[in-house]
Amino acid sequence: MKKNLFMMAAVMFGILLAFTSCKDSKKGSKADDKDDTEQVEKDGKTATMKDAALKKVASLEDIEALSDLDLDDIDISELDMDDIDLEGLDLSELTESQANALLELVMLVGNKELPQEAGDGMTMSAIDVDDEDVTFLLEVAPNALGGVSIEQFDEVLNNADIKDMMIQQMIESFESGDEDMKTFFKVITTANKNLNIKFKEEGSDKEANLTITSDQLKQIQNQ
């Protein structure tokens, strides 16, 4: 049973990573929109204001501008996940404040596109970022776990041996050159946050939680 539950958890983790890499459908159509974003001076800093929609984030300069501002001052109504384009960036220069600003933006933009069916009776319903964690919430339909209770699922997810197996699988994904996973982990670890995946049973308050600490993510990155 443990092996089957481990494989299920690995699939769910893959679904979350796939969410971060859905960047194919709009790249061409919005490639020139960044130049249309009006920027004004606010308190000596360059800011994108409410009357000028932010349409693209594709450089460290864009992220730096975000880290200087309250996102409430930015109109992100025209921004979607495809427009947060980090391919080709040298994230070695990413600062903690920039990483936190980027995660907050991903939370706001990603939640606009949720809920999304994740397959196998799972629905990704929310992303949350707080001082310690980046949390993905998945709603679990009745019987989605194949007869395994949410309590049993939580127990398996937090079994030390199972978690070690999952971490090893992620290390192997890094070694195979999964760039989306590398980018995702780099931003989270630079922000000094843990990755928390919460599975909530529909129609009840029962939950299963998988937490991978910032230190564990760094261990995966540094292999």
VEXDREN-2710 file (C-alpha; in Angstrom, 1 decimal):
% VEXDREN-2710
k/r/px/py/pz
1/MET/0.0/0.0/0.0
2/LYS/2.8/2.4/0.8
3/LYS/4.3/2.1/-2.6
4/ASN/0.9/2.8/-4.3
5/LEU/0.4/5.9/-2.0
6/PHE/3.9/7.1/-2.7
7/MET/3.2/6.9/-6.5
8/MET/0.0/8.8/-6.0
9/ALA/1.7/11.5/-4.0
10/ALA/4.4/11.8/-6.7
11/VAL/1.7/12.2/-9.4
12/MET/0.1/15.0/-7.3
13/PHE/3.4/16.7/-6.9
14/GLY/3.9/16.5/-10.7
15/ILE/0.5/18.2/-11.2
16/LEU/1.6/21.1/-9.1
17/LEU/4.9/21.5/-11.0
18/ALA/3.0/21.3/-14.3
19/PHE/1.0/24.3/-13.1
20/THR/4.2/26.4/-13.0
21/SER/5.2/25.5/-16.5
22/CYS/2.0/26.3/-18.5
23/LYS/3.6/29.0/-20.6
24/ASP/3.0/27.9/-24.2
25/SER/-0.3/29.3/-25.3
26/LYS/0.2/33.1/-25.2
27/LYS/3.9/33.8/-25.7
28/GLY/3.6/34.9/-29.3
29/SER/0.4/36.9/-29.0
30/LYS/1.7/39.1/-26.1
31/ALA/5.4/39.3/-26.9
32/ASP/5.2/43.0/-27.6
33/ASP/2.9/44.0/-24.8
34/LYS/5.7/44.8/-22.3
35/ASP/6.6/47.9/-24.2
36/ASP/3.1/49.2/-23.8
37/THR/3.2/49.2/-20.0
38/GLU/3.3/52.8/-18.8
39/GLN/5.7/53.5/-16.0
40/VAL/5.7/56.6/-13.8
41/GLU/7.8/57.9/-10.9
42/LYS/6.4/57.3/-7.4
43/ASP/8.4/58.3/-4.4
44/GLY/11.5/58.2/-6.5
45/LYS/10.9/54.6/-7.7
46/THR/9.7/53.4/-11.1
47/ALA/6.2/52.0/-10.6
48/THR/3.5/50.5/-12.8
49/MET/0.3/52.1/-11.6
50/LYS/-3.3/51.2/-11.5
51/ASP/-4.1/53.1/-14.7
52/ALA/-1.4/51.1/-16.6
53/ALA/-1.8/47.3/-16.7
54/LEU/1.1/45.1/-16.0
55/LYS/1.2/42.7/-19.0
56/LYS/4.5/40.9/-18.8
57/VAL/7.2/39.9/-16.2
58/ALA/10.2/38.6/-18.1
59/SER/13.3/40.1/-16.5
60/LEU/15.1/40.7/-13.2
61/GLU/14.3/44.4/-13.7
62/ASP/10.6/43.6/-13.8
63/ILE/10.9/41.6/-10.6
64/GLU/13.0/44.3/-9.0
65/ALA/10.3/46.9/-9.7
66/LEU/7.7/44.5/-8.1
67/SER/9.8/44.1/-5.0
68/ASP/9.8/47.9/-4.5
69/LEU/6.0/48.2/-4.6
70/ASP/2.8/47.1/-2.9
71/LEU/1.1/44.9/-5.5
72/ASP/-2.2/46.6/-4.6
73/ASP/-0.8/49.5/-6.5
74/ILE/-0.4/47.5/-9.7
75/ASP/-3.1/46.5/-12.2
76/ILE/-2.6/42.8/-12.9
77/SER/-6.0/42.3/-14.5
78/GLU/-4.5/41.6/-17.9
79/LEU/-1.7/39.4/-16.5
80/ASP/-1.9/35.6/-16.5
81/MET/0.5/32.7/-15.7
82/ASP/1.7/32.5/-19.3
83/ASP/3.0/36.1/-19.0
84/ILE/5.3/35.4/-16.1
85/ASP/8.2/34.2/-18.2
86/LEU/11.3/33.3/-16.3
87/GLU/13.0/31.3/-19.1
88/GLY/16.6/32.3/-19.7
89/LEU/16.9/34.4/-16.5
90/ASP/20.0/34.2/-14.4
91/LEU/18.2/33.5/-11.1
92/SER/21.6/33.4/-9.3
93/GLU/21.2/37.1/-8.9
94/LEU/17.6/36.9/-7.5
95/THR/17.3/38.4/-4.1
96/GLU/15.1/37.3/-1.2
97/SER/12.9/40.4/-1.6
98/GLN/12.5/39.8/-5.3
99/ALA/11.7/36.1/-4.8
100/ASN/9.0/37.0/-2.3
101/ALA/7.5/39.6/-4.6
102/LEU/7.5/37.1/-7.5
103/LEU/5.8/34.5/-5.3
104/GLU/3.2/37.0/-4.2
105/LEU/2.5/37.8/-7.8
106/VAL/2.2/34.1/-8.8
107/MET/-0.3/33.7/-5.9
108/LEU/-2.4/36.6/-7.1
109/VAL/-2.3/35.7/-10.8
110/GLY/-2.5/32.0/-10.3
111/ASN/-5.6/32.3/-8.1
112/LYS/-7.4/34.1/-10.9
113/GLU/-7.0/31.0/-13.0
114/LEU/-8.3/28.6/-10.3
115/PRO/-10.0/26.2/-9.7
116/GLN/-8.5/23.9/-12.3
117/GLU/-9.1/20.1/-12.7
118/ALA/-6.0/18.2/-11.8
119/GLY/-7.2/14.8/-12.7
120/ASP/-8.0/11.7/-10.7
121/GLY/-10.7/13.4/-8.7
122/MET/-8.5/16.3/-7.6
123/THR/-9.1/20.0/-8.2
124/MET/-6.4/22.7/-7.5
125/SER/-8.4/25.4/-5.8
126/ALA/-6.0/27.9/-4.3
127/ILE/-2.4/29.1/-3.9
128/ASP/-1.3/30.9/-0.7
129/VAL/1.9/32.6/0.3
130/ASP/2.7/33.6/3.9
131/ASP/5.8/34.4/5.9
132/GLU/6.8/30.7/6.0
133/ASP/5.1/28.7/3.3
134/VAL/4.0/28.5/-0.3
135/THR/0.9/26.4/-0.1
136/PHE/-1.0/24.7/-2.9
137/LEU/-4.5/23.5/-2.0
138/LEU/-6.1/20.6/-3.7
139/GLU/-9.7/19.5/-3.2
140/VAL/-10.1/15.7/-3.1
141/ALA/-13.3/14.2/-4.3
142/PRO/-14.9/11.3/-2.4
143/ASN/-13.1/8.0/-3.3
144/ALA/-10.4/9.8/-5.2
145/LEU/-7.8/8.0/-3.0
146/GLY/-9.0/4.6/-4.0
147/GLY/-10.5/3.6/-0.7
148/VAL/-7.7/5.1/1.4
149/SER/-8.8/7.6/4.0
150/ILE/-7.5/11.1/4.1
151/GLU/-6.0/10.3/7.5
152/GLN/-4.1/7.3/6.1
153/PHE/-2.9/9.5/3.2
154/ASP/-1.6/12.1/5.6
155/GLU/0.2/9.4/7.6
156/VAL/1.9/8.1/4.5
157/LEU/2.9/11.5/3.2
158/ASN/4.6/12.2/6.4
159/ASN/6.3/8.9/6.8
160/ALA/10.1/9.6/6.9
161/ASP/10.9/6.8/4.5
162/ILE/8.3/7.8/2.0
163/LYS/9.4/11.5/2.2
164/ASP/13.0/10.4/1.6
165/MET/11.9/8.5/-1.5
166/MET/10.0/11.5/-2.8
167/ILE/13.1/13.8/-2.2
168/GLN/15.2/11.2/-4.1
169/GLN/12.8/11.3/-7.0
170/MET/13.0/15.1/-7.1
171/ILE/16.8/14.9/-7.1
172/GLU/16.6/12.5/-10.1
173/SER/14.3/15.0/-11.8
174/PHE/17.0/17.7/-11.3
175/GLU/19.7/15.5/-12.7
176/SER/17.6/14.8/-15.8
177/GLY/17.5/18.6/-16.4
178/ASP/13.9/19.6/-15.5
179/GLU/14.3/23.3/-15.8
180/ASP/10.8/24.2/-14.7
181/MET/11.4/22.4/-11.4
182/LYS/14.8/24.0/-10.9
183/THR/13.3/27.5/-11.5
184/PHE/10.3/26.8/-9.2
185/PHE/12.6/25.5/-6.3
186/LYS/15.1/28.3/-6.8
187/VAL/12.5/31.0/-6.3
188/ILE/11.0/29.3/-3.2
189/THR/14.4/28.7/-1.6
190/THR/15.6/32.2/-2.3
191/ALA/12.5/33.4/-0.6
192/ASN/13.3/31.1/2.4
193/LYS/10.0/29.4/2.3
194/ASN/8.7/25.9/2.7
195/LEU/6.6/24.1/0.0
196/ASN/3.3/22.9/1.5
197/ILE/0.9/20.8/-0.5
198/LYS/-2.5/20.5/1.2
199/PHE/-5.1/17.9/0.2
200/LYS/-8.6/18.8/1.6
201/GLU/-11.4/16.2/1.5
202/GLU/-14.5/17.7/-0.2
203/GLY/-17.4/18.1/2.2
204/SER/-15.3/17.8/5.3
205/ASP/-12.6/19.6/7.2
206/LYS/-10.2/16.6/7.0
207/GLU/-6.8/17.3/5.4
208/ALA/-3.6/15.7/4.4
209/ASN/-0.5/17.8/4.3
210/LEU/2.9/17.3/2.7
211/THR/5.5/19.9/3.7
212/ILE/9.0/20.0/2.1
213/THR/11.1/22.5/4.1
214/SER/13.3/25.1/2.6
215/ASP/16.3/23.2/3.8
216/GLN/15.1/20.1/2.1
217/LEU/14.5/22.0/-1.1
218/LYS/18.0/23.4/-0.9
219/GLN/19.3/19.9/-0.4
220/ILE/17.5/18.8/-3.6
221/GLN/18.9/21.8/-5.5
222/ASN/22.5/21.2/-4.4
223/GLN/22.7/17.6/-5.4
END
